[in-house]
Amino acid sequence: MKKIYYSLCLLLSLFIWTSCDKGGEERVDLKYEARTISVSSISPVAGYIGENLTINGKQFGVSPELMKVFIGEDETEIISCSEEQLIVKVPQGATTGKIILNLMGDTYVSEFTYTVLGQPSVTAISPVMAFANDEITITGDNFGSTVSAVKLGFTGTKETALVVSCENTKIIAKVPAKAVTGPIDLTISKQHVNTPLSTGSGEFTVLQHASFTEMSAVSGYRGATVTLKGEGFVGTDEKPLKVYFGDTEAEVVSSTNEEIVIIVPEEATNGDNAVMVETAYELIEAVQVFNVLPSPKITSVSSTEEYIGAEVTITGENFPEEVKNVRVLFGGGEATIVSNSATELVVKVAAPADGVFGKVALTVLMADVTFYTGEFTVKETPYIISAVSNNILSNKLVQVGDEITVTGKGLTPDGTVTIGGIKVEPTFNGNNEFKANIPAGFTGGKVVLTYEAISVPVTSDDELILLTEGMDITEFVLQNYQQPFIPKAGTSGTANPVGWLYSSNFENEGMAWQNGNTYLHLQTYGKNKKENGKLYQVKTLPKGKYKFMIDVAESFFNKGRFTVRFLVAKGNNTFPDYVKEVAGENGKVWEYNDPEKIVLVDKLLSDLRITIGSTPVQVETNEINLSETTEVTIGFLTMTNDQAGVKVSAIKTIWLGE
């Protein structure tokens, strides 16, 4: 039976798959799984052009057509090929180089170098990385002594290197100014010469000079963390990055190519210190100046035990001038700084972060450097976490008689409670909560508890605001109600304003930018008809009287339908639809259908004529009187379909009392 062998790849280890073709012939496919070529020895290790060279190893394959053998960059003639031995002839023009095998496109660079006798031979290049204009030395044999005969080319430039000197065993040359990392090319008397960096994966590394441009701070204390910025901050295991303050080496916390984080050394001298950076390859010429400040020293603390809120005086020297650079912690809880100077800090004892009283660590940090840690006893103290009202508009707004809820820790009923300075009779729900009503005569203020045994009053951080007649309460009623209006996305053209609901014809049209300003956008200009368009918000208002004021920045009409109203209607999303057109003072307008009389506020804006860029006109609506807490829809109802519209720059909601 006739056999047909198909050699699919000599790099793959053999397995056999057998079948029969249509003629009944047995078919055997030879396939190979990945093999590893290796060279174990060469013989001889030196010789002349034209001589044979034997290469011993494994998995060379058996087909010389699929194998190529190089001495450096010089391809040899293959005399014979087997799995474990190659015999090749040293070609004309060859020079000393590594033995390199290429089997079907895969390259293997061996560790063996063959020396071609009688020819220029490079054995080493030092260094194999350098800056432009640095000198490198090429060592070997048979170089001659004619400088002009040597041409050394670098990747990235047509300019050949300046050859400083040439001896039979040594060439010294300078790296060209425009050279970049890559292989190099050497010729001597027009003969190409192999080098360790011109074959295989070898390449010469052209280093870039590092730069040191700035520091995150130009002054600070010993122990402070400072970030140095620049480029080319490179270190190696053998030569790590180093930073010096004068002659003192700083600790390097971390580094990248562009930043080094260091700690100002304890040995640095007071005053200006020259800061220098040394990479693995150079000492950067640029020097920055860092002023090391005299270290703060704490000499005394006025008390070692107090209640929360009590004042403690910390005395010492060299304290920072700016209070933002000072932090005092009581068991992790950050104290309020009452006053500060170069020699004294007055702070209020803070509640420990974990809420556990007793002995805690008192820590003083200046510019994020810890200069004092001591023991302090925080006496168990009642404290207020929050004070909120049940007012529908806002839990910080109150009216006389409103109920407030105060939460905290240790709120026992044996103390006196005042709200805005007026004594009240609270109802306690355990030691963590009490309720009270806003007293008559209240004008605003905080909740305060006083105890005979505790010298420091317990005061809420929250301040309650009295809702008064004529008060602008818009911030509690509407979102995104005045310039600059905030878009959901985008920075120009038109967009959806944050907090506003809208009908589909207002999609991406509810606000606009013009001449650097933002407006609520209630118009069409030949597209995006807004017939029965609605732009609105929903809010629950407590009983009482209200009115609204709208700042109209533009109202124009060219053609088409044009009716824009500001409405307030009972319920959620309850604006009616326009149903008919009637005569108005400035032309025809559209009227809506409101059989259930749910519209409470109706102000026509399209009867105005205002040019954008002029002073906005403030339009005041009718008053409404809600007899009970009511959910309402607040916003705009439009009928525009061609070239007309209104731009609004602000809306106000005024509380008129009950």
C-alpha positions as CSV (number, residue, x, y, z in Angstrom):
1,M,0.0,0.0,0.0
2,K,1.3,3.4,-1.0
3,K,2.0,5.9,1.8
4,I,1.9,9.6,1.5
5,Y,3.7,11.7,4.2
6,Y,2.8,15.3,4.8
7,S,5.4,17.2,6.8
8,L,3.4,20.0,8.5
9,C,6.0,21.5,10.8
10,L,9.5,20.3,11.9
11,L,9.3,22.5,15.0
12,L,6.6,20.3,16.5
13,S,7.1,17.0,18.2
14,L,5.7,14.0,16.3
15,F,2.4,12.3,16.6
16,I,0.8,10.2,13.8
17,W,-2.8,10.3,12.5
18,T,-3.7,7.6,9.9
19,S,-6.6,7.5,7.4
20,C,-7.4,6.3,3.9
21,D,-8.1,8.6,0.9
22,K,-10.7,7.9,-1.7
23,G,-8.3,5.6,-3.6
24,G,-7.8,3.4,-0.6
25,E,-4.3,4.7,0.0
26,E,-3.1,5.0,3.5
27,R,-2.4,8.6,4.5
28,V,0.0,9.4,7.4
29,D,0.2,13.1,8.6
30,L,3.3,14.0,10.6
31,K,2.6,16.7,13.1
32,Y,4.8,18.2,15.8
33,E,4.2,19.8,19.1
34,A,6.4,22.7,20.3
35,R,10.0,21.7,20.7
36,T,12.9,23.6,22.3
37,I,16.1,24.0,20.3
38,S,19.3,24.1,22.3
39,V,23.0,24.3,21.5
40,S,25.3,22.4,23.9
41,S,28.7,23.1,22.3
42,I,30.5,24.3,19.2
43,S,33.8,23.0,17.7
44,P,36.1,24.6,17.1
45,V,35.5,27.8,19.0
46,A,37.7,29.8,16.6
47,G,38.7,29.4,13.0
48,Y,39.2,31.0,9.6
49,I,36.9,31.9,6.8
50,G,36.0,28.8,4.7
51,E,36.5,26.4,7.5
52,N,33.8,24.1,8.8
53,L,32.1,24.6,12.2
54,T,30.3,21.9,14.1
55,I,27.3,22.8,16.3
56,N,26.0,20.3,18.7
57,G,22.6,20.4,20.4
58,K,19.1,19.1,20.3
59,Q,16.0,19.2,18.1
60,F,17.6,20.8,15.1
61,G,15.3,18.9,12.7
62,V,16.5,17.0,9.7
63,S,15.8,19.4,6.8
64,P,18.6,21.9,6.0
65,E,16.0,23.8,3.8
66,L,14.1,24.8,6.9
67,M,17.1,25.8,9.0
68,K,19.3,28.9,8.8
69,V,22.5,29.3,10.8
70,F,24.3,32.6,11.5
71,I,27.6,33.8,13.0
72,G,26.4,37.1,14.2
73,E,24.6,38.6,11.2
74,D,26.5,36.5,8.7
75,E,24.6,33.6,7.3
76,T,26.6,30.3,6.9
77,E,26.3,27.5,4.3
78,I,24.9,24.4,5.9
79,I,26.9,21.3,5.0
80,S,24.8,18.8,6.9
81,C,21.8,18.7,9.4
82,S,20.6,16.2,11.9
83,E,18.5,16.3,15.0
84,E,21.6,16.8,17.2
85,Q,24.3,18.2,14.9
86,L,24.8,20.9,12.4
87,I,27.9,21.3,10.2
88,V,28.3,24.7,8.6
89,K,31.0,26.6,6.6
90,V,32.3,30.0,7.8
91,P,31.3,32.4,5.0
92,Q,33.3,35.1,3.3
93,G,33.2,38.5,5.2
94,A,32.2,36.8,8.5
95,T,33.4,38.3,11.7
96,T,33.2,37.1,15.3
97,G,29.7,36.7,16.6
98,K,27.1,34.6,18.5
99,I,25.8,31.4,17.0
100,I,22.2,32.0,16.0
101,L,19.7,29.5,14.6
102,N,16.5,30.2,12.7
103,L,14.1,27.3,12.2
104,M,11.1,28.1,10.1
105,G,11.1,31.7,11.3
106,D,11.7,31.1,15.0
107,T,15.1,32.4,16.2
108,Y,17.3,30.9,18.9
109,V,20.3,32.9,20.1
110,S,22.9,30.7,21.7
111,E,25.3,31.6,24.4
112,F,28.3,30.5,22.3
113,T,30.5,32.9,20.3
114,Y,32.6,31.8,17.4
115,T,35.8,33.8,16.8
116,V,36.7,34.3,13.1
117,L,40.5,34.5,13.1
118,G,42.2,37.1,11.1
119,Q,39.1,39.3,11.1
120,P,38.1,42.2,13.3
121,S,36.5,40.7,16.4
122,V,34.4,42.4,19.1
123,T,34.4,40.8,22.5
124,A,32.7,43.4,24.6
125,I,31.1,46.9,24.6
126,S,31.1,49.0,27.8
127,P,28.9,50.4,28.9
128,V,25.8,49.0,27.1
129,M,23.8,52.1,28.1
130,A,24.8,55.7,28.1
131,F,23.6,59.3,27.5
132,A,24.1,61.1,24.2
133,N,27.7,62.4,23.9
134,D,28.9,59.9,26.5
135,E,32.0,57.8,25.5
136,I,31.7,54.0,25.1
137,T,34.6,51.5,24.7
138,I,34.6,48.6,22.2
139,T,37.2,45.9,23.0
140,G,38.3,43.0,20.8
141,D,41.0,42.2,18.2
142,N,42.2,43.2,14.7
143,F,40.7,46.7,14.7
144,G,43.8,48.3,13.3
145,S,44.7,51.8,14.3
146,T,43.1,54.1,11.6
147,V,40.4,56.2,13.2
148,S,38.9,57.2,9.8
149,A,38.4,53.5,8.9
150,V,35.9,53.0,11.8
151,K,32.2,53.7,11.3
152,L,29.8,53.1,14.2
153,G,26.1,53.7,13.5
154,F,23.3,54.0,16.1
155,T,19.6,53.5,15.8
156,G,17.6,56.7,15.2
157,T,20.1,58.8,13.3
158,K,22.1,58.8,10.1
159,E,25.0,60.5,11.9
160,T,27.8,58.1,12.8
161,A,29.5,58.2,16.1
162,L,32.5,60.4,16.7
163,V,35.5,58.0,17.0
164,V,37.8,59.4,19.7
165,S,40.5,56.8,19.3
166,C,41.2,53.4,17.7
167,E,43.8,50.8,18.7
168,N,44.1,47.2,17.6
169,T,42.2,46.0,20.6
170,K,40.1,49.0,21.6
171,I,37.9,51.7,20.0
172,I,36.5,54.7,22.0
173,A,33.5,56.5,20.5
174,K,30.8,59.0,21.5
175,V,27.1,58.3,21.4
176,P,25.5,60.6,18.7
177,A,23.2,63.4,19.9
178,K,20.1,62.0,18.2
179,A,20.7,58.3,18.9
180,V,17.9,56.2,20.4
181,T,17.8,52.8,22.0
182,G,18.3,50.0,19.4
183,P,21.0,47.9,17.7
184,I,24.3,49.4,16.6
185,D,26.3,48.8,13.4
186,L,30.1,48.7,13.2
187,T,32.2,48.7,10.0
188,I,36.0,48.8,9.8
189,S,37.6,49.6,6.4
190,K,34.2,49.0,4.8
191,Q,33.9,45.5,6.4
192,H,30.8,44.9,8.5
193,V,31.8,43.7,12.0
194,N,29.4,41.8,14.3
195,T,29.0,43.1,17.8
196,P,27.0,41.7,20.8
197,L,24.5,44.6,20.3
198,S,23.9,44.2,16.6
199,T,22.5,40.7,16.5
200,G,19.7,38.8,18.1
201,S,17.9,40.7,20.8
202,G,20.9,42.9,21.6
203,E,20.5,46.6,21.6
204,F,22.3,49.7,23.0
205,T,20.2,51.7,25.5
206,V,20.4,55.4,25.0
207,L,19.5,57.1,28.3
208,Q,17.5,60.2,28.6
209,H,18.6,62.9,31.1
210,A,16.2,63.1,34.0
211,S,14.7,66.4,35.1
212,F,13.8,67.7,38.6
213,T,11.3,70.5,38.3
214,E,9.3,71.1,41.5
215,M,8.3,69.9,45.0
216,S,4.9,69.6,46.6
217,A,6.1,72.0,49.3
218,V,9.1,74.3,49.6
219,S,9.1,74.3,53.4
220,G,8.2,72.0,56.2
221,Y,9.3,70.1,59.3
222,R,11.6,67.2,59.7
223,G,9.6,64.0,59.2
224,A,7.2,65.7,56.7
225,T,6.3,63.8,53.5
226,V,7.2,65.7,50.3
227,T,6.7,64.8,46.7
228,L,9.4,65.6,44.1
229,K,8.3,66.0,40.5
230,G,10.1,65.6,37.2
231,E,10.9,63.0,34.6
232,G,13.3,60.1,34.3
233,F,13.4,59.1,38.0
234,V,14.9,55.7,37.3
235,G,16.5,53.5,39.9
236,T,17.8,49.9,39.8
237,D,18.4,47.2,42.4
238,E,22.1,47.9,42.2
239,K,21.7,51.7,42.1
240,P,18.5,52.8,43.7
241,L,17.2,56.4,43.5
242,K,18.6,58.7,46.1
243,V,17.5,62.1,47.3
244,Y,19.8,64.4,49.3
245,F,19.0,67.4,51.6
246,G,22.5,68.9,51.5
247,D,24.8,66.0,52.5
248,T,22.0,64.1,54.2
249,E,20.2,61.3,52.4
250,A,16.4,61.3,52.7
251,E,14.2,58.2,53.0
252,V,12.5,57.4,49.7
253,V,8.9,56.1,50.4
254,S,7.9,55.4,46.8
255,S,8.8,56.5,43.3
256,T,7.6,56.5,39.7
257,N,9.2,57.8,36.5
258,E,7.7,61.2,37.3
259,E,7.4,61.4,41.1
260,I,9.4,60.6,44.2
261,V,7.9,60.6,47.7
262,I,10.4,61.3,50.4
263,I,10.5,62.1,54.1
264,V,12.4,65.1,55.2
265,P,15.4,63.7,57.2
266,E,15.8,64.3,60.9
267,E,19.4,65.2,60.3
268,A,18.5,68.1,57.9
269,T,19.6,71.5,59.1
270,N,17.2,74.3,59.9
271,G,16.8,76.8,57.0
272,D,17.4,76.3,53.3
273,N,18.6,72.9,52.2
274,A,19.6,72.1,48.6
275,V,17.6,69.1,47.5
276,M,19.3,66.9,44.8
277,V,18.2,63.7,43.1
278,E,20.5,61.0,42.0
279,T,19.2,58.3,39.6
280,A,20.8,55.1,38.7
281,Y,22.7,56.9,36.0
282,E,23.3,60.5,37.0
283,L,23.2,63.2,39.6
284,I,20.5,65.6,38.2
285,E,22.0,69.0,37.8
286,A,18.8,70.9,38.8
287,V,18.6,71.6,42.5
288,Q,15.5,72.8,44.4
289,V,15.6,74.5,47.8
290,F,13.6,73.3,50.8
291,N,13.3,75.4,53.9
292,V,13.4,73.1,57.0
293,L,11.4,74.8,59.7
294,P,12.4,74.6,63.4
295,S,10.6,71.6,64.9
296,P,7.6,72.4,67.1
297,K,8.1,71.5,70.7
298,I,5.2,71.0,73.2
299,T,6.1,71.8,76.8
300,S,2.8,71.5,78.6
301,V,-1.0,70.6,78.4
302,S,-3.2,72.6,80.8
303,S,-5.3,69.6,81.8
304,T,-5.2,65.8,81.4
305,E,-8.9,65.2,81.9
306,E,-12.0,67.1,80.8
307,Y,-15.5,66.8,79.5
308,I,-16.3,67.0,75.8
309,G,-16.3,70.7,74.7
310,A,-14.0,71.8,77.5
311,E,-11.1,74.1,76.5
312,V,-7.6,72.8,76.8
313,T,-4.5,74.9,76.3
314,I,-1.4,73.4,74.7
315,T,1.8,75.4,75.2
316,G,5.1,75.1,73.4
317,E,7.2,76.8,70.7
318,N,7.5,76.9,66.9
319,F,3.8,76.3,66.3
320,P,2.6,76.9,62.7
321,E,1.1,80.3,61.9
322,E,-1.8,78.9,59.9
323,V,-4.4,77.0,61.8
324,K,-5.1,74.7,58.8
325,N,-1.7,73.1,59.4
326,V,-2.7,72.0,63.0
327,R,-4.7,69.0,64.0
328,V,-5.4,67.8,67.6
329,L,-7.0,64.4,68.1
330,F,-8.7,63.0,71.2
331,G,-8.8,59.3,70.7
332,G,-9.2,59.9,67.0
333,G,-11.9,62.5,67.4
334,E,-10.7,65.8,65.9
335,A,-10.8,68.8,68.2
336,T,-12.1,72.3,67.3
337,I,-9.2,74.8,67.5
338,V,-10.4,78.0,69.3
339,S,-7.2,80.0,68.9
340,N,-3.6,79.5,67.9
341,S,-0.2,81.3,68.0
342,A,3.4,80.4,67.7
343,T,3.5,79.3,71.4
344,E,-0.1,78.3,72.3
345,L,-3.1,76.3,71.1
346,V,-6.5,76.4,72.7
347,V,-8.7,73.5,71.6
348,K,-12.1,72.1,72.6
349,V,-12.1,68.5,73.7
350,A,-13.7,66.3,71.0
351,A,-15.7,63.2,71.4
352,P,-13.5,60.1,70.9
353,A,-14.0,58.6,67.4
354,D,-15.3,55.3,68.7
355,G,-17.5,56.9,71.3
356,V,-15.6,55.2,74.2
357,F,-14.8,57.5,77.1
358,G,-11.9,57.3,79.5
359,K,-8.2,57.3,78.7
360,V,-7.5,58.1,75.1
361,A,-4.4,59.2,73.1
362,L,-4.0,63.0,72.8
363,T,-2.2,63.5,69.5
364,V,-0.9,66.8,68.1
365,L,0.0,67.0,64.4
366,M,1.5,69.9,62.7
367,A,1.6,69.9,58.9
368,D,0.7,66.2,59.2
369,V,3.7,65.4,61.3
370,T,3.1,64.0,64.8
371,F,4.9,66.1,67.4
372,Y,3.2,65.0,70.6
373,T,1.3,61.9,71.8
374,G,0.1,61.8,75.4
375,E,-2.6,60.3,77.6
376,F,-5.8,62.2,78.2
377,T,-9.0,61.2,80.0
378,V,-12.2,62.2,78.3
379,K,-14.9,62.3,81.0
380,E,-18.2,60.7,80.1
381,T,-20.2,63.6,78.7
382,P,-23.6,63.9,77.1
383,Y,-23.4,65.1,73.5
384,I,-25.8,66.0,70.7
385,I,-25.6,64.3,67.4
386,S,-28.5,66.0,65.6
387,A,-31.4,68.4,66.2
388,V,-34.1,68.2,63.4
389,S,-37.6,69.4,63.0
390,N,-40.7,67.8,61.5
391,N,-41.2,70.7,59.1
392,I,-42.2,69.5,55.7
393,L,-40.1,72.0,53.8
394,S,-36.8,71.3,55.7
395,N,-35.8,69.7,58.9
396,K,-33.8,72.9,59.7
397,L,-36.8,75.2,59.3
398,V,-39.2,75.6,62.2
399,Q,-42.4,77.4,63.2
400,V,-43.6,78.1,66.7
401,G,-45.1,74.9,67.9
402,D,-43.2,72.6,65.6
403,E,-41.8,69.5,67.2
404,I,-38.0,68.8,67.0
405,T,-36.2,65.6,67.7
406,V,-32.8,65.7,69.4
407,T,-30.5,62.6,69.3
408,G,-27.2,62.0,71.0
409,K,-25.6,60.1,73.9
410,G,-26.1,60.4,77.6
411,L,-29.0,62.9,77.3
412,T,-30.4,62.5,80.8
413,P,-33.4,64.5,82.0
414,D,-31.6,66.1,85.0
415,G,-30.3,69.0,82.9
416,T,-31.9,72.2,81.5
417,V,-32.8,72.4,77.8
418,T,-33.0,75.7,75.9
419,I,-33.8,76.2,72.2
420,G,-32.5,79.5,70.9
421,G,-32.0,80.6,74.5
422,I,-35.6,79.9,75.6
423,K,-36.1,77.2,78.2
424,V,-38.4,74.3,77.1
425,E,-39.8,71.1,78.8
426,P,-38.6,68.2,76.7
427,T,-39.9,64.6,76.6
428,F,-37.1,62.1,77.0
429,N,-37.1,58.7,75.2
430,G,-34.2,57.0,77.1
431,N,-30.8,58.7,77.2
432,N,-30.3,59.0,73.5
433,E,-33.3,61.1,72.4
434,F,-35.7,63.7,73.5
435,K,-38.4,65.7,71.8
436,A,-39.5,69.3,72.3
437,N,-41.7,72.0,70.8
438,I,-40.4,75.3,69.4
439,P,-41.4,77.9,72.1
440,A,-43.1,81.2,71.6
441,G,-40.6,84.0,71.1
442,F,-38.1,81.8,69.2
443,T,-36.1,83.7,66.6
444,G,-33.5,81.0,65.7
445,G,-30.6,79.2,67.3
446,K,-29.3,76.0,68.6
447,V,-30.3,73.4,71.2
448,V,-28.4,73.6,74.5
449,L,-28.3,71.3,77.5
450,T,-26.7,72.4,80.8
451,Y,-25.9,70.2,83.8
452,E,-24.8,71.4,87.2
453,A,-22.0,68.8,87.4
454,I,-20.6,69.6,83.9
455,S,-19.0,73.0,83.4
456,V,-19.4,73.0,79.6
457,P,-22.9,73.3,78.0
458,V,-23.8,70.5,75.6
459,T,-24.6,72.3,72.3
460,S,-26.0,71.1,69.0
461,D,-24.1,71.7,65.8
462,D,-27.4,72.1,64.0
463,E,-28.9,75.6,64.0
464,L,-32.7,75.8,63.6
465,I,-34.1,78.6,61.4
466,L,-37.4,80.3,62.1
467,L,-39.8,80.4,59.1
468,T,-40.8,84.1,59.0
469,E,-43.2,86.1,56.8
470,G,-41.6,87.4,53.6
471,M,-38.8,84.8,53.8
472,D,-37.3,83.5,50.5
473,I,-37.8,79.7,50.9
474,T,-36.9,78.7,47.4
475,E,-33.9,76.6,48.4
476,F,-36.3,74.4,50.4
477,V,-38.9,74.2,47.7
478,L,-37.1,73.9,44.3
479,Q,-33.9,72.3,43.0
480,N,-31.7,74.1,40.4
481,Y,-33.8,77.2,40.5
482,Q,-31.4,80.0,39.5
483,Q,-28.2,80.8,37.5
484,P,-26.0,79.1,37.0
485,F,-28.3,76.2,36.2
486,I,-26.8,72.7,36.4
487,P,-27.2,70.3,33.5
488,K,-27.4,66.5,33.8
489,A,-24.8,66.4,31.0
490,G,-23.1,68.7,28.5
491,T,-21.4,72.1,28.6
492,S,-23.0,74.0,25.7
493,G,-26.1,74.1,23.5
494,T,-29.2,72.8,25.3
495,A,-29.6,70.1,28.0
496,N,-31.8,68.6,30.7
497,P,-31.6,70.6,33.9
498,V,-30.9,68.7,37.1
499,G,-33.9,68.3,39.3
500,W,-36.5,69.1,36.7
501,L,-39.1,66.7,35.2
502,Y,-40.4,67.3,31.7
503,S,-42.6,66.1,28.8
504,S,-41.0,64.3,25.9
505,N,-40.8,67.4,23.8
506,F,-38.5,69.0,26.4
507,E,-36.0,66.2,26.2
508,N,-32.5,67.8,26.2
509,E,-34.2,71.2,25.8
510,G,-35.0,72.3,29.3
511,M,-32.0,74.6,29.8
512,A,-29.6,76.5,27.5
513,W,-26.3,78.3,27.4
514,Q,-26.0,81.7,25.8
515,N,-23.2,84.3,26.0
516,G,-21.7,82.5,28.9
517,N,-24.9,82.3,30.9
518,T,-27.4,79.5,31.6
519,Y,-31.2,79.8,31.4
520,L,-34.3,77.7,31.7
521,H,-35.2,77.3,28.0
522,L,-38.9,77.5,27.0
523,Q,-38.7,78.1,23.3
524,T,-38.6,76.7,19.8
525,Y,-36.8,78.1,16.8
526,G,-38.1,76.3,13.7
527,K,-37.8,72.8,15.4
528,N,-38.6,70.8,18.5
529,K,-42.2,72.0,18.9
530,K,-43.3,72.4,22.5
531,E,-47.0,72.2,22.1
532,N,-48.4,71.3,25.5
533,G,-44.8,71.1,26.7
534,K,-44.3,70.8,30.5
535,L,-41.2,71.5,32.6
536,Y,-41.8,71.1,36.3
537,Q,-41.0,70.0,39.8
538,V,-43.2,68.4,42.4
539,K,-43.1,69.5,46.1
540,T,-45.3,69.1,49.2
541,L,-45.9,72.5,50.8
542,P,-47.2,73.0,54.4
543,K,-50.4,75.0,54.9
544,G,-49.9,78.7,54.5
545,K,-49.7,81.6,52.0
546,Y,-47.1,81.7,49.2
547,K,-46.2,83.7,46.1
548,F,-43.6,83.2,43.3
549,M,-41.4,85.6,41.4
550,I,-39.9,84.7,38.0
551,D,-36.9,86.6,36.5
552,V,-37.5,86.6,32.7
553,A,-34.3,87.2,30.8
554,E,-35.8,87.0,27.3
555,S,-39.3,86.8,25.7
556,F,-39.4,87.0,21.9
557,F,-41.9,86.2,19.1
558,N,-41.3,86.0,15.4
559,K,-44.0,83.6,14.2
560,G,-46.0,80.5,15.1
561,R,-47.9,79.7,18.2
562,F,-46.6,81.4,21.4
563,T,-48.0,80.9,24.9
564,V,-45.8,80.3,28.0
565,R,-47.3,80.2,31.5
566,F,-45.8,79.7,35.0
567,L,-48.2,77.4,36.9
568,V,-48.7,75.8,40.3
569,A,-51.3,73.0,40.3
570,K,-52.6,70.7,43.0
571,G,-51.2,67.1,42.8
572,N,-48.3,65.4,41.1
573,N,-47.7,66.1,37.4
574,T,-51.1,67.7,37.1
575,F,-50.6,70.5,34.5
576,P,-53.6,70.6,32.2
577,D,-53.4,70.8,28.4
578,Y,-54.0,73.8,26.2
579,V,-57.3,73.3,24.3
580,K,-58.3,76.5,22.5
581,E,-56.9,79.8,21.3
582,V,-58.4,83.1,22.5
583,A,-57.6,86.8,22.1
584,G,-55.2,88.3,24.5
585,E,-53.8,91.8,25.1
586,N,-50.8,91.2,22.8
587,G,-52.4,88.9,20.4
588,K,-53.9,85.4,20.5
589,V,-53.0,83.1,23.4
590,W,-53.9,79.5,24.3
591,E,-56.1,78.6,27.2
592,Y,-56.0,75.3,29.1
593,N,-58.8,73.1,30.3
594,D,-59.1,73.1,34.1
595,P,-62.5,71.8,35.0
596,E,-61.5,70.7,38.5
597,K,-59.9,74.0,39.3
598,I,-56.6,72.5,40.4
599,V,-54.5,75.4,39.0
600,L,-53.5,77.7,42.0
601,V,-51.0,80.0,40.3
602,D,-51.2,81.2,36.7
603,K,-48.9,83.8,35.3
604,L,-48.6,84.5,31.5
605,L,-45.0,85.1,30.5
606,S,-45.3,85.2,26.7
607,D,-47.0,88.6,26.7
608,L,-43.7,90.2,27.6
609,R,-41.1,91.4,25.1
610,I,-37.5,91.3,26.6
611,T,-34.2,91.3,24.7
612,I,-31.6,88.9,25.9
613,G,-28.7,90.8,27.5
614,S,-30.9,93.5,29.0
615,T,-31.9,93.5,32.7
616,P,-34.2,90.6,33.4
617,V,-37.8,91.5,34.3
618,Q,-39.1,90.1,37.6
619,V,-42.7,88.9,37.3
620,E,-44.7,88.4,40.4
621,T,-47.5,85.8,40.6
622,N,-50.8,85.8,42.5
623,E,-50.8,84.7,46.1
624,I,-52.1,81.3,47.1
625,N,-53.4,80.1,50.5
626,L,-53.1,76.5,51.3
627,S,-55.5,75.4,54.0
628,E,-53.7,72.2,54.5
629,T,-50.5,70.4,53.6
630,T,-50.7,70.0,49.8
631,E,-48.6,68.3,47.1
632,V,-48.2,70.6,44.1
633,T,-46.7,70.7,40.7
634,I,-44.6,73.9,40.0
635,G,-43.2,74.9,36.6
636,F,-44.0,75.9,33.0
637,L,-46.7,75.0,30.4
638,T,-45.8,76.0,26.8
639,M,-47.4,76.2,23.4
640,T,-44.7,77.1,20.9
641,N,-44.1,75.6,17.4
642,D,-41.9,77.9,15.3
643,Q,-39.9,81.0,16.3
644,A,-40.8,82.2,19.8
645,G,-39.8,81.6,23.4
646,V,-38.9,82.6,26.9
647,K,-35.7,82.3,28.9
648,V,-35.8,82.3,32.7
649,S,-32.8,83.2,34.9
650,A,-34.3,82.6,38.4
651,I,-37.4,81.6,40.4
652,K,-38.2,82.7,43.9
653,T,-40.7,81.2,46.4
654,I,-41.8,83.6,49.1
655,W,-43.5,82.5,52.4
656,L,-46.2,84.9,53.4
657,G,-47.2,83.3,56.7
658,E,-50.3,81.5,57.7
